[in-house]
Amino acid sequence: MRCLVVVLDACQPTYLGCYGNDWLVTPTLDELASQSVVFDQHFSPQPWPSAVRWNWLTGRWLLTETAADRPRPPRLPEMLWEREIAAVFIGDERSPSRGRLPARGWETMHWVRQCRTPDLEQESPLGGTVQTAVEWLKANRTVKDWLLWVELASLRPPWHPSEFDKEALEGHPEADLEPILAPPLGRILPGDAVTAEPGEAKTLVERTAATYAGVVSGVDQWLGMLLDQLRDLGLYEELMIVVTSDTGWPLGEHGILGDKPPHLHEELIHLPLLLKLPRQEQAGRRIQQLTLACDLMPTLLEAFGGEMPPQLHGFSLLSTARGEPEYRREYVCAHAPGGEHEEWMLRTHEWAFRLTGQTGQLFVKPEDRWEVNDVAGLHLDIAEHLELTVRRFAEALRRDRLDLAPLVRRELLRTAH
């Protein structure tokens, strides 16, 4: 088995055509999606980059309480190392993985730095990262088994001017706005530190979103070059390809630019996940089951024929991708710690319940995509039931006993919806 994982750091799926965007052209990802299994309801359980990397490599939530008392779980690269399968990491120096990604188990780790891109005859780390990945693929095209993990950090500002594609915005209302490559991040509500005037906030959001869209297009083009090289090398057909992201990227939907403070709304915790199986098996299938970032590790481990370690929080998605009938989760949760401002989000197919401290909000899904219409007061029984479910889930997680996580009352959720 040979597998390529591409991480598009801070990618909000609503900016991709394969996730419903009808004005931004992303031909590479759209074509890849047509040849892949697309997971429509994929979420981050812990929306800060270091925790998501833990989710990916261990198949578990990152548990902070009494962590020293728990044995260190095995990581995917280490398990592949034991089976003599090369796991190689190539990343942009801007990636949150730098300084946080354990080196154990990786055959090699290569960081592409801006100061070294002239040596690669590239303008930016994005081009340098893709070129480095292509060179590794050329050198290892005949190796039987490997995992190549490539992280592209271009979507996390500040943005590199050469990675911004202005032509992608032609015809869009914001096409003529001056791009803003280093937007101020944080709250953008009137009276806050970033901006003081409603008109200024609206313009800032429009410029930032348009710039982000242009960078998404630039990343899509470079990804297209990488996939073209795979075809030229004769690797594409037999390769398993995974494309995902660590977090989304708020662009003013709830008065915030960026991921701080982390409010657990759609724009931050909803992630893209494309899974191209060898020979494009199950191409075009779309999965509506609720999945989490911690499902990636068991999925990859099963693909490589590895034995699952105990106490995983995630599930392999291979059987689901192949159309086998199974129902893994009734809901998913996301958690952002913060003392008095600790936040939880619970998602079912019908509802999103957000709990901040003692305050709960309830949103109808999928109609209220951006979670702006709180209907908790109209559905007190639903809100109370989901709050109790969240609190019991949090306790099960604290004890590392997700097998004790509560069920939801499906008849209640469906009837009210």
JOTA-V870095 format. One record per residue. N is the residue number from 1. SS is DSSP state (H for helix, E for strand, - for the rest). PSI is psi as a letter, one per 40 degrees, with the letter a starting at -180 (* if undefined). NEAR is the number of other C-alpha atoms within 10 Angstrom. Layout:
# JOTA-V870095
N_SS_PSI_NEAR / N_SS_PSI_NEAR
This chain:
# JOTA-V870095
1_-_h_16 / 2_E_h_20 / 3_E_h_22 / 4_E_h_19 / 5_E_h_19 / 6_E_h_20 / 7_E_h_21 / 8_E_g_26 / 9_-_h_23 / 10_-_f_25 / 11_-_h_27 / 12_-_h_27 / 13_H_d_24 / 14_H_e_18 / 15_H_e_20 / 16_-_h_23 / 17_H_d_19 / 18_H_e_22 / 19_H_f_17 / 20_-_e_11 / 21_-_h_13 / 22_-_e_12 / 23_-_e_15 / 24_-_h_20 / 25_-_h_20 / 26_-_g_23 / 27_H_d_16 / 28_H_d_20 / 29_H_d_22 / 30_H_d_16 / 31_H_d_14 / 32_H_d_22 / 33_H_d_24 / 34_H_e_18 / 35_-_e_21 / 36_-_i_28 / 37_E_h_27 / 38_E_h_26 / 39_E_h_24 / 40_E_d_20 / 41_E_g_20 / 42_E_h_22 / 43_E_i_28 / 44_-_h_27 / 45_-_d_28 / 46_-_g_28 / 47_-_f_22 / 48_-_i_19 / 49_H_d_20 / 50_H_d_17 / 51_H_d_18 / 52_H_d_24 / 53_H_d_21 / 54_H_d_22 / 55_H_d_27 / 56_H_d_22 / 57_H_e_23 / 58_H_e_25 / 59_-_f_31 / 60_-_i_25 / 61_-_i_23 / 62_-_h_18 / 63_-_h_14 / 64_-_d_8 / 65_-_h_12 / 66_-_f_9 / 67_H_d_10 / 68_H_d_8 / 69_H_e_7 / 70_-_i_10 / 71_-_i_7 / 72_-_h_9 / 73_-_i_14 / 74_-_i_13 / 75_-_i_19 / 76_H_d_22 / 77_H_d_25 / 78_H_d_19 / 79_H_d_18 / 80_H_d_23 / 81_H_d_15 / 82_H_d_10 / 83_-_e_12 / 84_-_f_12 / 85_-_h_22 / 86_E_h_22 / 87_E_h_22 / 88_E_h_20 / 89_E_h_21 / 90_E_h_21 / 91_E_i_28 / 92_E_h_25 / 93_-_e_20 / 94_-_e_22 / 95_-_i_21 / 96_-_e_19 / 97_-_d_17 / 98_-_h_13 / 99_-_e_10 / 100_-_e_13 / 101_-_h_14 / 102_-_i_14 / 103_-_e_13 / 104_-_h_12 / 105_-_d_18 / 106_-_h_20 / 107_-_d_18 / 108_E_i_13 / 109_E_h_13 / 110_E_h_15 / 111_E_h_18 / 112_E_h_22 / 113_-_i_17 / 114_H_d_16 / 115_H_e_10 / 116_H_e_14 / 117_H_d_17 / 118_H_d_13 / 119_H_d_9 / 120_H_e_15 / 121_-_f_11 / 122_-_i_17 / 123_-_d_18 / 124_-_i_22 / 125_H_d_28 / 126_H_d_29 / 127_H_d_24 / 128_H_d_24 / 129_H_d_27 / 130_H_d_25 / 131_H_d_20 / 132_H_d_19 / 133_H_d_23 / 134_H_d_19 / 135_H_d_13 / 136_H_d_14 / 137_H_d_18 / 138_H_d_15 / 139_H_e_10 / 140_-_f_12 / 141_-_d_16 / 142_-_e_10 / 143_-_h_12 / 144_-_d_10 / 145_-_h_16 / 146_E_i_20 / 147_E_h_23 / 148_E_h_21 / 149_E_h_19 / 150_E_h_22 / 151_E_h_27 / 152_E_h_26 / 153_-_e_25 / 154_-_d_26 / 155_-_e_27 / 156_-_h_22 / 157_-_i_20 / 158_-_i_13 / 159_-_i_19 / 160_-_h_17 / 161_H_d_14 / 162_H_e_14 / 163_H_e_22 / 164_-_h_23 / 165_-_g_18 / 166_H_d_17 / 167_H_d_11 / 168_H_e_20 / 169_H_e_19 / 170_-_h_12 / 171_-_e_10 / 172_-_i_11 / 173_-_d_10 / 174_-_e_17 / 175_-_d_18 / 176_-_e_13 / 177_-_i_14 / 178_-_h_12 / 179_-_i_22 / 180_-_h_20 / 181_-_d_17 / 182_-_g_13 / 183_-_i_18 / 184_-_h_17 / 185_-_i_18 / 186_E_a_20 / 187_E_h_20 / 188_-_e_25 / 189_-_i_19 / 190_-_h_15 / 191_-_e_11 / 192_-_i_11 / 193_-_d_12 / 194_-_d_19 / 195_-_i_18 / 196_-_e_13 / 197_-_h_13 / 198_H_d_13 / 199_H_d_10 / 200_H_d_15 / 201_H_d_19 / 202_H_d_16 / 203_H_d_13 / 204_H_d_23 / 205_H_d_20 / 206_H_d_21 / 207_H_d_21 / 208_H_d_25 / 209_H_d_20 / 210_H_d_27 / 211_H_d_29 / 212_H_d_27 / 213_H_d_25 / 214_H_d_24 / 215_H_d_26 / 216_H_d_25 / 217_H_d_27 / 218_H_d_23 / 219_H_d_25 / 220_H_d_20 / 221_H_d_18 / 222_H_d_19 / 223_H_d_20 / 224_H_d_19 / 225_H_d_17 / 226_H_d_19 / 227_H_d_19 / 228_H_d_15 / 229_H_d_19 / 230_H_d_18 / 231_H_d_12 / 232_H_d_11 / 233_-_e_14 / 234_-_f_12 / 235_-_d_18 / 236_-_d_19 / 237_-_d_14 / 238_-_e_15 / 239_-_i_18 / 240_E_h_23 / 241_E_h_22 / 242_E_h_20 / 243_E_h_21 / 244_E_a_22 / 245_-_i_26 / 246_-_d_30 / 247_-_i_28 / 248_-_a_28 / 249_-_h_25 / 250_-_h_26 / 251_E_f_23 / 252_-_e_22 / 253_-_d_16 / 254_-_f_16 / 255_-_f_16 / 256_E_h_21 / 257_E_h_23 / 258_-_a_22 / 259_-_e_23 / 260_-_h_12 / 261_-_i_14 / 262_-_h_21 / 263_-_h_23 / 264_-_g_25 / 265_-_i_21 / 266_H_d_21 / 267_H_e_25 / 268_H_d_26 / 269_H_e_29 / 270_E_h_26 / 271_E_i_27 / 272_-_i_26 / 273_E_h_25 / 274_E_h_23 / 275_E_h_26 / 276_E_h_29 / 277_-_i_23 / 278_H_i_19 / 279_H_f_14 / 280_H_f_20 / 281_-_h_17 / 282_-_f_19 / 283_-_h_19 / 284_-_e_16 / 285_-_h_18 / 286_E_h_18 / 287_E_h_16 / 288_E_e_12 / 289_E_i_18 / 290_E_h_19 / 291_E_i_26 / 292_E_i_28 / 293_-_d_28 / 294_-_e_28 / 295_H_e_22 / 296_H_d_24 / 297_H_d_26 / 298_H_d_27 / 299_H_d_18 / 300_H_d_24 / 301_H_d_19 / 302_H_d_15 / 303_H_d_17 / 304_-_e_18 / 305_-_f_11 / 306_-_i_14 / 307_-_h_10 / 308_-_h_16 / 309_-_i_14 / 310_-_i_8 / 311_-_f_13 / 312_-_i_18 / 313_-_e_19 / 314_-_i_22 / 315_-_i_23 / 316_-_h_20 / 317_-_e_20 / 318_H_d_18 / 319_H_d_12 / 320_H_d_17 / 321_H_d_22 / 322_-_e_14 / 323_-_e_13 / 324_-_h_9 / 325_-_h_9 / 326_-_i_9 / 327_-_h_9 / 328_-_d_13 / 329_-_i_12 / 330_-_d_15 / 331_-_i_18 / 332_E_i_21 / 333_E_i_21 / 334_E_i_22 / 335_E_h_24 / 336_E_h_19 / 337_-_i_11 / 338_-_f_12 / 339_H_b_8 / 340_H_d_9 / 341_H_f_14 / 342_-_i_15 / 343_E_i_21 / 344_E_i_24 / 345_E_h_26 / 346_E_h_22 / 347_E_h_20 / 348_-_a_22 / 349_-_d_17 / 350_-_d_16 / 351_E_i_23 / 352_E_h_27 / 353_E_h_26 / 354_E_h_28 / 355_E_h_23 / 356_E_h_17 / 357_-_b_13 / 358_-_e_10 / 359_E_h_9 / 360_E_i_19 / 361_E_i_19 / 362_E_h_27 / 363_E_i_23 / 364_E_h_20 / 365_-_i_16 / 366_-_e_13 / 367_-_d_10 / 368_-_g_13 / 369_-_d_14 / 370_-_e_14 / 371_-_g_22 / 372_-_e_14 / 373_-_g_12 / 374_-_h_17 / 375_-_f_15 / 376_H_d_17 / 377_H_d_12 / 378_H_e_10 / 379_-_g_15 / 380_H_d_12 / 381_H_d_14 / 382_H_d_21 / 383_H_d_24 / 384_H_d_15 / 385_H_d_14 / 386_H_d_26 / 387_H_d_23 / 388_H_d_14 / 389_H_d_19 / 390_H_d_24 / 391_H_d_15 / 392_H_d_16 / 393_H_d_22 / 394_H_d_19 / 395_H_d_15 / 396_H_d_16 / 397_H_d_19 / 398_H_d_14 / 399_-_e_13 / 400_-_f_18 / 401_-_g_14 / 402_H_e_16 / 403_H_e_11 / 404_H_e_13 / 405_-_h_17 / 406_-_i_15 / 407_-_i_12 / 408_-_i_15 / 409_-_g_13 / 410_H_d_11 / 411_H_d_9 / 412_H_d_12 / 413_H_d_19 / 414_H_d_11 / 415_H_d_7 / 416_H_d_10 / 417_-_*_12
